[in-house]
Amino acid sequence: MTTDIQRWSKRRKMEVVLRLFRGESLDEVSRDVKVEISRLDAWRNKGLHGLEEALKEREGDPMQAQLDEVNRRLGELMMENELLREKARRTPGFQSGRSKK
């Protein structure tokens, strides 16, 4: 149906897909915007898929919870390490475990 190649912005595609979601027929919209029915159908399907993905309810990602816990523990250990280094530095006669070769 379209002989000249034209780029459709996301916004323009979204407006067309919303018309289809509101119940306008593929034929009617196709004639109006001069885009093939198959392309409009593909846009509609992508739009529907995007909505489904956006509306999925997720119960918190277990990997993210684990990662958050590891990061929290790492922060604690780094702070402990820093405090011990500072304490060792202030202790007279204490040498760090590093060899001075």
Phi and psi restraints in degrees (value plus and minus 20) as a CYANA .aco file:
   2 THR   PHI    -112.1   -72.1
   2 THR   PSI     103.2   143.2
   3 THR   PHI    -113.6   -73.6
   3 THR   PSI     -55.9   -15.9
   4 ASP   PHI    -111.1   -71.1
   4 ASP   PSI     118.6   158.6
   5 ILE   PHI    -101.1   -61.1
   5 ILE   PSI     107.0   147.0
   6 GLN   PHI    -154.2  -114.2
   6 GLN   PSI     126.8   166.8
   7 ARG   PHI    -110.3   -70.3
   7 ARG   PSI     117.6   157.6
   8 TRP   PHI    -128.4   -88.4
   8 TRP   PSI     103.7   143.7
   9 SER   PHI     -91.5   -51.5
   9 SER   PSI     141.8   181.8
  10 LYS   PHI     -76.9   -36.9
  10 LYS   PSI     -60.7   -20.7
  11 ARG   PHI     -83.8   -43.8
  11 ARG   PSI     -64.6   -24.6
  12 ARG   PHI     -85.8   -45.8
  12 ARG   PSI     -61.0   -21.0
  13 LYS   PHI     -81.9   -41.9
  13 LYS   PSI     -62.9   -22.9
  14 MET   PHI     -81.2   -41.2
  14 MET   PSI     -61.7   -21.7
  15 GLU   PHI     -81.1   -41.1
  15 GLU   PSI     -61.4   -21.4
  16 VAL   PHI     -86.7   -46.7
  16 VAL   PSI     -64.6   -24.6
  17 VAL   PHI     -83.4   -43.4
  17 VAL   PSI     -59.1   -19.1
  18 LEU   PHI     -81.7   -41.7
  18 LEU   PSI     -57.0   -17.0
  19 ARG   PHI     -80.6   -40.6
  19 ARG   PSI     -61.6   -21.6
  20 LEU   PHI     -87.3   -47.3
  20 LEU   PSI     -60.7   -20.7
  21 PHE   PHI     -82.9   -42.9
  21 PHE   PSI     -51.6   -11.6
  22 ARG   PHI     -97.9   -57.9
  22 ARG   PSI     -26.6    13.4
  23 GLY   PHI      91.3   131.3
  23 GLY   PSI     -20.3    19.7
  24 GLU   PHI     -86.8   -46.8
  24 GLU   PSI     125.3   165.3
  25 SER   PHI     -93.9   -53.9
  25 SER   PSI     131.8   171.8
  26 LEU   PHI     -78.0   -38.0
  26 LEU   PSI     -63.6   -23.6
  27 ASP   PHI     -78.5   -38.5
  27 ASP   PSI     -67.4   -27.4
  28 GLU   PHI     -82.8   -42.8
  28 GLU   PSI     -68.3   -28.3
  29 VAL   PHI     -86.1   -46.1
  29 VAL   PSI     -59.9   -19.9
  30 SER   PHI     -78.8   -38.8
  30 SER   PSI     -67.0   -27.0
  31 ARG   PHI     -84.3   -44.3
  31 ARG   PSI     -60.9   -20.9
  32 ASP   PHI     -87.0   -47.0
  32 ASP   PSI     -63.3   -23.3
  33 VAL   PHI    -119.1   -79.1
  33 VAL   PSI     -23.8    16.2
  34 LYS   PHI      40.5    80.5
  34 LYS   PSI      29.3    69.3
  35 VAL   PHI    -149.0  -109.0
  35 VAL   PSI     121.1   161.1
  36 GLU   PHI     -79.3   -39.3
  36 GLU   PSI     126.7   166.7
  37 ILE   PHI     -79.2   -39.2
  37 ILE   PSI     -61.4   -21.4
  38 SER   PHI     -81.5   -41.5
  38 SER   PSI     -58.4   -18.4
  39 ARG   PHI     -88.8   -48.8
  39 ARG   PSI     -62.1   -22.1
  40 LEU   PHI     -82.0   -42.0
  40 LEU   PSI     -61.0   -21.0
  41 ASP   PHI     -82.7   -42.7
  41 ASP   PSI     -60.3   -20.3
  42 ALA   PHI     -84.7   -44.7
  42 ALA   PSI     -63.1   -23.1
  43 TRP   PHI     -80.6   -40.6
  43 TRP   PSI     -64.0   -24.0
  44 ARG   PHI     -81.8   -41.8
  44 ARG   PSI     -64.7   -24.7
  45 ASN   PHI     -83.8   -43.8
  45 ASN   PSI     -60.3   -20.3
  46 LYS   PHI     -84.2   -44.2
  46 LYS   PSI     -60.5   -20.5
  47 GLY   PHI     -83.0   -43.0
  47 GLY   PSI     -63.4   -23.4
  48 LEU   PHI     -84.3   -44.3
  48 LEU   PSI     -62.9   -22.9
  49 HIS   PHI     -81.5   -41.5
  49 HIS   PSI     -62.8   -22.8
  50 GLY   PHI     -82.4   -42.4
  50 GLY   PSI     -60.2   -20.2
  51 LEU   PHI     -84.2   -44.2
  51 LEU   PSI     -64.0   -24.0
  52 GLU   PHI     -79.9   -39.9
  52 GLU   PSI     -64.8   -24.8
  53 GLU   PHI     -84.2   -44.2
  53 GLU   PSI     -61.4   -21.4
  54 ALA   PHI     -88.3   -48.3
  54 ALA   PSI     -48.5    -8.5
  55 LEU   PHI    -116.5   -76.5
  55 LEU   PSI     -18.5    21.5
  56 LYS   PHI     -82.7   -42.7
  56 LYS   PSI     115.7   155.7
  57 GLU   PHI    -112.6   -72.6
  57 GLU   PSI     107.1   147.1
  58 ARG   PHI    -135.0   -95.0
  58 ARG   PSI     115.6   155.6
  59 GLU   PHI    -111.0   -71.0
  59 GLU   PSI      32.2    72.2
  60 GLY   PHI      43.7    83.7
  60 GLY   PSI     109.5   149.5
  61 ASP   PHI     -97.5   -57.5
  61 ASP   PSI      99.1   139.1
  62 PRO   PHI     -80.6   -40.6
  62 PRO   PSI     -53.8   -13.8
  63 MET   PHI     -86.2   -46.2
  63 MET   PSI     -57.8   -17.8
  64 GLN   PHI     -86.7   -46.7
  64 GLN   PSI     -59.8   -19.8
  65 ALA   PHI     -82.5   -42.5
  65 ALA   PSI     -61.5   -21.5
  66 GLN   PHI     -85.1   -45.1
  66 GLN   PSI     -63.3   -23.3
  67 LEU   PHI     -83.1   -43.1
  67 LEU   PSI     -61.3   -21.3
  68 ASP   PHI     -81.3   -41.3
  68 ASP   PSI     -62.4   -22.4
  69 GLU   PHI     -84.6   -44.6
  69 GLU   PSI     -62.8   -22.8
  70 VAL   PHI     -82.4   -42.4
  70 VAL   PSI     -63.1   -23.1
  71 ASN   PHI     -84.3   -44.3
  71 ASN   PSI     -59.4   -19.4
  72 ARG   PHI     -82.2   -42.2
  72 ARG   PSI     -67.4   -27.4
  73 ARG   PHI     -84.6   -44.6
  73 ARG   PSI     -60.1   -20.1
  74 LEU   PHI     -80.3   -40.3
  74 LEU   PSI     -62.3   -22.3
  75 GLY   PHI     -81.1   -41.1
  75 GLY   PSI     -62.7   -22.7
  76 GLU   PHI     -81.4   -41.4
  76 GLU   PSI     -66.6   -26.6
  77 LEU   PHI     -83.7   -43.7
  77 LEU   PSI     -59.7   -19.7
  78 MET   PHI     -83.2   -43.2
  78 MET   PSI     -60.2   -20.2
  79 MET   PHI     -87.2   -47.2
  79 MET   PSI     -63.7   -23.7
  80 GLU   PHI     -78.1   -38.1
  80 GLU   PSI     -66.0   -26.0
  81 ASN   PHI     -79.6   -39.6
  81 ASN   PSI     -64.7   -24.7
  82 GLU   PHI     -84.2   -44.2
  82 GLU   PSI     -60.8   -20.8
  83 LEU   PHI     -84.9   -44.9
  83 LEU   PSI     -61.3   -21.3
  84 LEU   PHI     -85.2   -45.2
  84 LEU   PSI     -59.8   -19.8
  85 ARG   PHI     -81.6   -41.6
  85 ARG   PSI     -63.2   -23.2
  86 GLU   PHI     -85.3   -45.3
  86 GLU   PSI     -61.8   -21.8
  87 LYS   PHI     -82.7   -42.7
  87 LYS   PSI     -63.5   -23.5
  88 ALA   PHI     -84.1   -44.1
  88 ALA   PSI     -58.8   -18.8
  89 ARG   PHI     -83.1   -43.1
  89 ARG   PSI     -56.0   -16.0
  90 ARG   PHI    -103.5   -63.5
  90 ARG   PSI     -34.1     5.9
  91 THR   PHI    -101.3   -61.3
  91 THR   PSI     101.1   141.1
  92 PRO   PHI     -85.7   -45.7
  92 PRO   PSI     117.1   157.1
  93 GLY   PHI      59.1    99.1
  93 GLY   PSI     -21.0    19.0
  94 PHE   PHI    -107.9   -67.9
  94 PHE   PSI     109.1   149.1
  95 GLN   PHI    -128.6   -88.6
  95 GLN   PSI     125.9   165.9
  96 SER   PHI     -89.7   -49.7
  96 SER   PSI     141.9   181.9
  97 GLY   PHI     -91.8   -51.8
  97 GLY   PSI     -18.9    21.1
  98 ARG   PHI    -101.4   -61.4
  98 ARG   PSI     114.6   154.6
  99 SER   PHI     -99.9   -59.9
  99 SER   PSI     130.0   170.0
 100 LYS   PHI    -132.0   -92.0
 100 LYS   PSI      47.6    87.6
